[in-house]
Amino acid sequence: MSSKEKERERENVWVWDKNFVGVIIKESLENKSILKKVKILSTENEKVTERHQTPWLSQWTLHTVEIPESKAKGIVEEISKSLDPKHSGSWVADFKMILTTIS
């Protein structure tokens, strides 16, 4: 890192973003309407392999989503009720707050 970059880094203020970011696997949801209630930042498709431990699927559709802190509790409760009940125990939900800088 150059001295200018180090100086710029010292000037940045690190703050916790008030949003949560996580990944929702579309195929894990029985009720997919929850996807209309979150901001989808990006989408990737993955071919299912043995490591995925979901042999009943051929692919995962991974939606990276952002959820405002103010709506997080309700959205998480809705996600937990939307998970595929036929394969309970196969899916988890985990979201994290992100650290950002303000210059």
TORDREN-66725 format. One record per residue: chain; residue in one letter; residue number from 1; x, y, z of N, C-alpha, C in turn. Coordinates in nm, 3 decimals, m for minus. Layout:
REM TORDREN-66725
 chaine residu num     nxx     nyy     nzz    caxx    cayy    cazz     cxx     cyy     czz
      A      A NUM       X       Y       Z       X       Y       Z       X       Y       Z
...
//
This chain:
REM TORDREN-66725
 chaine residu num     nxx     nyy     nzz    caxx    cayy    cazz     cxx     cyy     czz
      A      M   1   0.085  m0.116   0.000   0.000   0.000   0.000   0.090   0.124   0.000
      A      S   2   0.063   0.216  m0.091   0.143   0.338  m0.101   0.116   0.430   0.018
      A      S   3   0.202   0.528   0.038   0.183   0.620   0.150   0.056   0.702   0.132
      A      K   4   0.020   0.736   0.006  m0.106   0.809  m0.018  m0.226   0.723   0.019
      A      E   5  m0.221   0.593  m0.016  m0.330   0.502   0.017  m0.342   0.486   0.169
      A      K   6  m0.227   0.476   0.239  m0.230   0.465   0.385  m0.289   0.590   0.447
      A      E   7  m0.254   0.706   0.394  m0.308   0.832   0.446  m0.459   0.839   0.424
      A      R   8  m0.504   0.801   0.305  m0.646   0.800   0.274  m0.719   0.702   0.365
      A      E   9  m0.658   0.588   0.393  m0.719   0.487   0.481  m0.738   0.543   0.622
      A      R  10  m0.640   0.619   0.672  m0.651   0.677   0.806  m0.763   0.781   0.811
      A      E  11  m0.792   0.846   0.699  m0.895   0.950   0.695  m1.036   0.891   0.689
      A      N  12  m1.048   0.769   0.648  m1.180   0.705   0.638  m1.238   0.678   0.776
      A      V  13  m1.367   0.689   0.786  m1.439   0.656   0.908  m1.515   0.527   0.880
      A      W  14  m1.493   0.427   0.964  m1.561   0.299   0.946  m1.689   0.300   1.028
      A      V  15  m1.800   0.262   0.966  m1.929   0.258   1.035  m2.001   0.129   0.997
      A      W  16  m2.090   0.085   1.088  m2.175  m0.030   1.056  m2.290   0.020   0.972
      A      D  17  m2.310  m0.044   0.859  m2.425  m0.015   0.774  m2.549  m0.061   0.850
      A      K  18  m2.659   0.005   0.833  m2.781  m0.032   0.905  m2.862  m0.137   0.829
      A      N  19  m2.801  m0.204   0.736  m2.867  m0.309   0.659  m2.796  m0.441   0.681
      A      F  20  m2.871  m0.547   0.662  m2.813  m0.681   0.668  m2.797  m0.732   0.526
      A      V  21  m2.691  m0.808   0.503  m2.665  m0.868   0.372  m2.650  m1.018   0.392
      A      G  22  m2.710  m1.094   0.301  m2.700  m1.239   0.309  m2.736  m1.300   0.175
      A      V  23  m2.736  m1.430   0.171  m2.769  m1.503   0.048  m2.892  m1.589   0.074
      A      I  24  m2.989  m1.578  m0.015  m3.106  m1.665  m0.010  m3.097  m1.760  m0.128
      A      I  25  m3.105  m1.888  m0.100  m3.106  m1.989  m0.205  m3.252  m2.008  m0.245
      A      K  26  m3.283  m1.966  m0.366  m3.423  m1.969  m0.412  m3.487  m2.107  m0.394
      A      E  27  m3.412  m2.211  m0.423  m3.465  m2.348  m0.417  m3.493  m2.393  m0.273
      A      S  28  m3.443  m2.319  m0.174  m3.469  m2.356  m0.035  m3.606  m2.310   0.012
      A      L  29  m3.671  m2.227  m0.069  m3.798  m2.167  m0.030  m3.917  m2.241  m0.089
      A      E  30  m4.013  m2.274  m0.005  m4.139  m2.326  m0.056  m4.223  m2.209  m0.108
      A      N  31  m4.224  m2.100  m0.032  m4.297  m1.979  m0.071  m4.194  m1.874  m0.115
      A      K  32  m4.185  m1.852  m0.243  m4.082  m1.763  m0.298  m4.122  m1.615  m0.298
      A      S  33  m4.242  m1.583  m0.250  m4.288  m1.445  m0.252  m4.202  m1.354  m0.164
      A      I  34  m4.130  m1.411  m0.069  m4.041  m1.332   0.016  m3.936  m1.258  m0.067
      A      L  35  m3.900  m1.315  m0.182  m3.799  m1.251  m0.266  m3.844  m1.115  m0.319
      A      K  36  m3.974  m1.091  m0.322  m4.027  m0.962  m0.366  m4.013  m0.856  m0.257
      A      K  37  m3.983  m0.899  m0.135  m3.977  m0.807  m0.021  m3.836  m0.768   0.018
      A      V  38  m3.737  m0.820  m0.054  m3.597  m0.788  m0.026  m3.532  m0.727  m0.150
      A      K  39  m3.425  m0.654  m0.128  m3.350  m0.597  m0.240  m3.247  m0.702  m0.286
      A      I  40  m3.261  m0.748  m0.410  m3.166  m0.846  m0.464  m3.049  m0.769  m0.525
      A      L  41  m2.930  m0.789  m0.469  m2.809  m0.720  m0.516  m2.745  m0.791  m0.634
      A      S  42  m2.750  m0.923  m0.631  m2.692  m1.002  m0.741  m2.750  m1.143  m0.736
      A      T  43  m2.736  m1.214  m0.848  m2.785  m1.352  m0.858  m2.681  m1.436  m0.929
      A      E  44  m2.655  m1.554  m0.874  m2.564  m1.650  m0.937  m2.632  m1.786  m0.938
      A      N  45  m2.603  m1.864  m1.039  m2.652  m2.002  m1.046  m2.535  m2.095  m1.027
      A      E  46  m2.555  m2.198  m0.944  m2.452  m2.300  m0.919  m2.509  m2.436  m0.950
      A      K  47  m2.434  m2.514  m1.024  m2.473  m2.653  m1.048  m2.452  m2.729  m0.917
      A      V  48  m2.550  m2.808  m0.879  m2.542  m2.886  m0.755  m2.441  m2.999  m0.772
      A      T  49  m2.355  m3.010  m0.672  m2.259  m3.121  m0.666  m2.281  m3.195  m0.535
      A      E  50  m2.204  m3.298  m0.512  m2.216  m3.376  m0.389  m2.196  m3.288  m0.265
      A      R  51  m2.109  m3.190  m0.274  m2.079  m3.105  m0.158  m2.199  m3.021  m0.115
      A      H  52  m2.293  m2.994  m0.206  m2.412  m2.917  m0.171  m2.509  m2.995  m0.082
      A      Q  53  m2.501  m3.126  m0.086  m2.585  m3.215  m0.005  m2.735  m3.192  m0.029
      A      T  54  m2.769  m3.163  m0.154  m2.910  m3.147  m0.194  m2.932  m3.223  m0.324
      A      P  55  m2.927  m3.356  m0.319  m2.935  m3.435  m0.443  m3.070  m3.425  m0.514
      A      W  56  m3.172  m3.374  m0.448  m3.303  m3.358  m0.513  m3.308  m3.235  m0.604
      A      L  57  m3.199  m3.156  m0.606  m3.191  m3.037  m0.691  m3.081  m3.050  m0.795
      A      S  58  m3.097  m2.981  m0.907  m2.991  m2.980  m1.009  m2.910  m2.851  m1.003
      A      Q  59  m2.969  m2.745  m0.945  m2.895  m2.619  m0.933  m2.943  m2.541  m0.811
      A      W  60  m2.857  m2.448  m0.767  m2.893  m2.349  m0.666  m2.895  m2.213  m0.734
      A      T  61  m2.997  m2.135  m0.707  m3.002  m1.995  m0.751  m2.976  m1.912  m0.627
      A      L  62  m2.858  m1.850  m0.623  m2.813  m1.777  m0.505  m2.839  m1.627  m0.524
      A      H  63  m2.931  m1.574  m0.446  m2.963  m1.431  m0.450  m2.892  m1.365  m0.331
      A      T  64  m2.798  m1.275  m0.359  m2.740  m1.193  m0.254  m2.838  m1.079  m0.231
      A      V  65  m2.884  m1.066  m0.106  m2.990  m0.971  m0.076  m2.948  m0.875   0.035
      A      E  66  m3.018  m0.763   0.037  m2.998  m0.663   0.141  m3.133  m0.640   0.209
      A      I  67  m3.130  m0.637   0.341  m3.252  m0.618   0.419  m3.229  m0.502   0.515
      A      P  68  m3.315  m0.398   0.511  m3.300  m0.287   0.605  m3.315  m0.337   0.749
      A      E  69  m3.236  m0.282   0.838  m3.241  m0.322   0.979  m3.383  m0.313   1.034
      A      S  70  m3.457  m0.211   0.992  m3.592  m0.189   1.044  m3.690  m0.300   1.004
      A      K  71  m3.659  m0.373   0.897  m3.748  m0.480   0.850  m3.691  m0.619   0.875
      A      A  72  m3.572  m0.626   0.929  m3.500  m0.753   0.940  m3.576  m0.859   1.019
      A      K  73  m3.628  m0.823   1.135  m3.694  m0.924   1.219  m3.812  m0.987   1.146
      A      G  74  m3.897  m0.906   1.085  m4.013  m0.959   1.013  m3.974  m1.043   0.893
      A      I  75  m3.874  m0.997   0.819  m3.829  m1.071   0.700  m3.770  m1.205   0.740
      A      V  76  m3.687  m1.206   0.845  m3.625  m1.331   0.890  m3.731  m1.430   0.937
      A      E  77  m3.832  m1.382   1.008  m3.941  m1.470   1.051  m4.014  m1.527   0.930
      A      E  78  m4.036  m1.443   0.830  m4.104  m1.491   0.709  m4.019  m1.592   0.632
      A      I  79  m3.888  m1.567   0.627  m3.799  m1.664   0.560  m3.806  m1.798   0.633
      A      S  80  m3.802  m1.796   0.766  m3.804  m1.922   0.841  m3.933  m2.000   0.816
      A      K  81  m4.043  m1.930   0.794  m4.170  m1.997   0.764  m4.181  m2.039   0.618
      A      S  82  m4.094  m1.983   0.533  m4.098  m2.011   0.389  m4.005  m2.124   0.347
      A      L  83  m3.917  m2.170   0.438  m3.822  m2.275   0.402  m3.894  m2.405   0.370
      A      D  84  m3.841  m2.475   0.272  m3.897  m2.601   0.223  m3.913  m2.702   0.338
      A      P  85  m4.038  m2.733   0.376  m4.059  m2.825   0.489  m4.028  m2.971   0.457
      A      K  86  m4.025  m3.006   0.329  m3.996  m3.146   0.291  m3.851  m3.182   0.323
      A      H  87  m3.767  m3.080   0.328  m3.625  m3.104   0.354  m3.580  m3.021   0.475
      A      S  88  m3.662  m3.022   0.580  m3.629  m2.944   0.700  m3.495  m2.993   0.755
      A      G  89  m3.421  m2.901   0.807  m3.288  m2.935   0.857  m3.181  m2.923   0.750
      A      S  90  m3.220  m2.907   0.624  m3.123  m2.894   0.515  m3.084  m2.749   0.489
      A      W  91  m3.165  m2.655   0.540  m3.145  m2.514   0.508  m3.127  m2.431   0.634
      A      V  92  m3.047  m2.325   0.623  m3.029  m2.230   0.733  m3.040  m2.088   0.677
      A      A  93  m3.063  m1.992   0.764  m3.063  m1.851   0.725  m2.961  m1.779   0.812
      A      D  94  m2.875  m1.700   0.749  m2.771  m1.628   0.821  m2.745  m1.496   0.750
      A      F  95  m2.765  m1.385   0.820  m2.742  m1.253   0.763  m2.648  m1.177   0.851
      A      K  96  m2.569  m1.088   0.790  m2.470  m1.013   0.865  m2.482  m0.864   0.832
      A      M  97  m2.450  m0.780   0.932  m2.437  m0.637   0.904  m2.301  m0.618   0.838
      A      I  98  m2.292  m0.517   0.753  m2.166  m0.496   0.683  m2.098  m0.369   0.732
      A      L  99  m1.968  m0.369   0.727  m1.887  m0.255   0.768  m1.851  m0.177   0.644
      A      T 100  m1.880  m0.046   0.643  m1.849   0.038   0.528  m1.768   0.158   0.573
      A      T 101  m1.710   0.228   0.476  m1.633   0.348   0.509  m1.702   0.472   0.458
      A      I 102  m1.682   0.579   0.530  m1.727   0.711   0.485  m1.601   0.795   0.471
      A      S 103  m1.578   0.846   0.354  m1.458   0.928   0.332  m1.484   1.072   0.365
//
